[in-house]
């Protein structure tokens, strides 16, 4: 039997520190801190094994999947063609393609992984999107997802309502067609057991998140996020994958044939 040297295989996922340093927000340690939480949760559930070809569905201009697997070949498919000009989509190993998650223009079994980070809640026919994702996955391949969960609301605390838009307005602005998913909802949608999950944006770090999307001016938002930073950082470090949170990252695997 022919053996393959591990040196010929692409590297596995990035080290956590390197990955978190790729936070695309301009103020990643204050107003963009919620995205750090999301990235850590995704890193926690992402498989360690090498990936050669990955499809990122709805990646926009974040470059998140390329940061997660820094030597894999990435195709970023998004409905918005303007993201083609994003610097993170100009990397040599990243190809941007304008397309629809419910009608993927790829052959079966083309990818080692498909990522859908904060995407499913935007898609009216989410069942078809999941079917398409598994169609293009190779046997044993992985679907990585992040979504709001049953605890998501905006703002999280009523006392924040005077300085925040209503959650229905936020959902409309962000293009959400549903509020979120419990893990049981996702299991029923995907019809497979969950390999692993990790929550993020907990009942204390959510304060900084909601300030970041409030009506306050940019300077005021920055000030209050800095004021909240001791609480935010302490809650972040104490947060475990199974702790209460308002969003969830999860991993799913296509059965091997």
C-alpha positions in Angstrom: 0.0 0.0 0.0 1.3 3.5 -0.9 1.8 5.8 2.0 1.6 9.6 2.0 4.0 11.7 3.9 2.3 14.1 6.3 4.5 16.8 4.8 2.4 16.5 1.5 -0.8 17.2 3.4 -2.1 20.8 3.9 -1.8 22.2 7.4 -4.6 21.8 9.9 -6.4 24.7 11.5 -4.5 27.8 12.7 -3.3 28.1 16.2 -5.9 30.0 18.3 -3.8 33.1 18.8 -3.0 33.5 15.2 -6.6 32.9 14.2 -8.0 35.5 16.7 -5.5 38.0 15.4 -7.4 37.8 12.1 -10.5 39.5 13.6 -11.7 41.7 10.7 -13.2 44.4 12.9 -11.3 47.7 13.2 -11.7 47.7 17.0 -11.4 44.0 17.7 -10.8 44.3 21.4 -13.7 46.7 22.1 -16.6 47.2 19.6 -15.5 44.1 17.7 -15.0 41.9 20.7 -18.2 39.9 20.0 -16.6 38.7 16.8 -13.6 37.5 18.8 -16.1 35.4 20.9 -17.5 34.0 17.7 -14.1 33.1 16.3 -13.1 31.3 19.5 -16.3 29.3 19.4 -15.7 28.3 15.8 -12.1 27.4 16.5 -13.3 25.2 19.4 -15.5 23.1 17.1 -13.4 23.1 13.9 -11.8 19.7 13.2 -8.0 19.5 13.6 -7.3 17.4 10.5 -5.9 18.9 7.3 -8.3 20.3 4.8 -7.5 20.7 1.1 -10.6 22.3 -0.4 -13.2 24.3 1.5 -16.4 26.1 0.4 -17.3 29.1 2.5 -20.9 30.0 2.0 -21.8 33.6 2.7 -18.3 34.6 3.8 -18.6 38.2 2.6 -15.4 40.0 3.1 -14.3 38.6 6.5 -11.9 35.9 5.2 -12.8 33.9 8.3 -12.5 30.4 6.8 -9.1 31.3 5.1 -7.9 32.4 8.6 -9.2 29.2 10.2 -7.4 26.9 7.6 -4.5 29.0 6.4 -3.2 26.6 3.8 -6.5 25.3 2.3 -7.9 26.4 -1.0 -11.0 28.4 -0.3 -14.0 29.2 -2.5 -16.1 32.0 -1.0 -19.6 32.0 -2.4 -21.8 35.0 -1.6 -24.9 36.6 -3.1 -23.3 40.1 -2.9 -20.9 40.6 -5.8 -19.3 43.7 -4.2 -17.4 41.4 -1.8 -15.3 40.3 -4.7 -13.2 43.4 -4.2 -12.5 42.7 -0.5 -8.8 42.5 0.2 -9.3 39.1 2.0 -10.9 37.7 -1.2 -7.8 38.7 -3.2 -5.5 36.1 -1.6 -3.9 33.7 -4.1 -5.6 30.7 -2.5 -9.1 32.3 -2.2 -11.5 32.5 -5.1 -14.7 34.6 -4.8 -17.8 33.5 -6.6 -21.2 35.1 -6.7 -23.9 32.5 -6.1 -26.8 31.1 -4.2 -26.5 28.7 -1.2 -29.6 26.8 -2.4 -28.1 26.1 -5.8 -24.4 25.5 -5.6 -22.5 25.4 -8.9 -20.3 22.5 -8.0 -20.1 18.8 -8.6 -20.9 16.3 -5.8 -18.2 15.4 -3.3 -16.0 18.4 -4.2 -15.0 19.8 -0.8 -13.5 18.6 2.5 -15.5 21.1 4.4 -18.3 23.7 4.0 -18.6 26.6 6.3 -21.8 28.6 6.9 -21.0 31.2 9.6 -24.1 33.3 10.5 -25.7 32.3 7.2 -28.6 29.9 7.8 -30.8 32.4 9.6 -30.6 34.5 6.4 -31.8 31.8 4.0 -35.6 31.3 3.5 -35.2 27.7 2.2 -32.5 26.7 4.7 -33.4 23.0 4.2 -32.3 23.2 0.6 -29.1 25.0 1.6 -28.2 22.2 4.0 -29.0 19.6 1.3 -26.7 21.4 -1.1 -23.9 21.7 1.4 -23.9 18.0 2.0 -24.2 17.2 -1.7 -20.9 19.0 -2.4 -19.1 17.5 0.7 -16.9 14.5 0.3 -17.7 11.5 2.4 -16.5 12.2 5.9 -16.4 15.9 5.2 -17.5 18.6 7.7 -20.2 21.2 7.8 -19.3 24.0 10.2 -22.1 26.4 11.3 -22.6 29.4 13.5 -26.1 30.7 14.3 -28.1 32.7 16.8 -29.7 30.3 19.3 -32.9 30.3 21.4 -31.4 32.9 23.8 -30.8 35.6 21.2 -32.7 38.8 21.5 -31.8 42.5 21.0 -31.1 44.2 23.2 -30.6 41.4 25.6 -31.6 43.4 28.7 -34.7 45.7 28.8 -32.8 48.5 30.4 -30.8 48.9 27.1 -34.0 49.4 25.0 -33.8 53.3 25.1 -30.5 53.3 23.4 -31.0 50.3 21.0 -33.2 49.6 18.0 -35.9 46.9 18.3 -34.8 43.3 17.6 -37.3 43.2 14.7 -35.6 46.2 13.1 -32.1 44.7 13.7 -33.3 41.4 12.1 -34.6 43.3 9.1 -31.4 45.3 8.7 -29.2 42.2 9.0 -31.5 40.2 6.7 -32.5 37.6 9.2 -35.6 35.6 8.2 -35.7 33.7 11.5 -34.5 34.4 15.0 -32.3 31.4 15.6 -32.0 27.7 16.3 -31.8 25.4 19.2 -29.3 22.5 18.8 -32.4 20.3 18.5 -33.7 22.5 15.6 -30.4 22.1 13.8 -30.4 18.3 14.4 -33.9 18.1 12.9 -32.8 20.3 10.0 -29.6 18.5 9.3 -30.8 15.0 10.3 -27.5 14.0 11.8 -26.0 14.0 15.3 -23.9 17.0 16.2 -20.2 16.4 16.5 -19.6 19.3 18.8 -20.9 22.7 19.8 -19.7 25.8 21.6 -21.8 28.8 22.6 -20.7 32.4 22.6 -21.8 35.9 23.6 -22.9 35.1 27.1 -25.2 37.1 29.4 -22.3 39.4 30.5 -20.3 39.9 27.3 -23.6 40.6 25.6 -23.6 44.1 27.2 -20.6 45.1 25.0 -22.2 43.5 22.0 -25.4 45.5 22.4 -23.6 48.7 23.0 -21.7 48.1 19.8 -25.0 48.1 17.8 -26.7 50.8 19.8 -27.8 54.3 18.8 -24.8 55.8 20.6 -22.2 57.7 18.6 -19.0 55.8 17.6 -17.1 57.6 20.3 -19.7 56.8 23.0 -19.8 53.2 21.9 -16.0 52.9 22.2 -16.1 54.6 25.6 -18.7 52.3 27.1 -17.0 49.2 25.6 -13.8 50.2 27.3 -15.7 50.9 30.5 -17.2 47.4 30.3 -13.9 45.7 29.3 -12.9 44.2 32.7 -16.3 42.5 32.9 -16.2 41.5 29.2 -12.7 40.0 29.4 -13.4 38.2 32.7 -16.6 36.7 31.4 -14.9 35.7 28.1 -12.1 33.8 29.9 -14.6 32.0 32.2 -16.9 31.0 29.4 -16.9 27.3 28.6 -18.3 25.8 25.3 -21.4 24.5 27.2 -22.0 27.8 29.1 -25.1 29.9 28.5 -24.8 32.0 25.3 -26.9 33.7 22.7 -25.3 32.1 19.7 -23.8 28.6 18.9 -21.1 27.2 16.7 -21.5 23.6 15.7 -19.9 20.9 13.7 -21.5 18.2 11.6 -20.0 15.3 9.5 -21.2 13.7 6.3 -21.2 9.9 6.8 -18.3 8.1 5.2 -19.4 5.8 2.4 
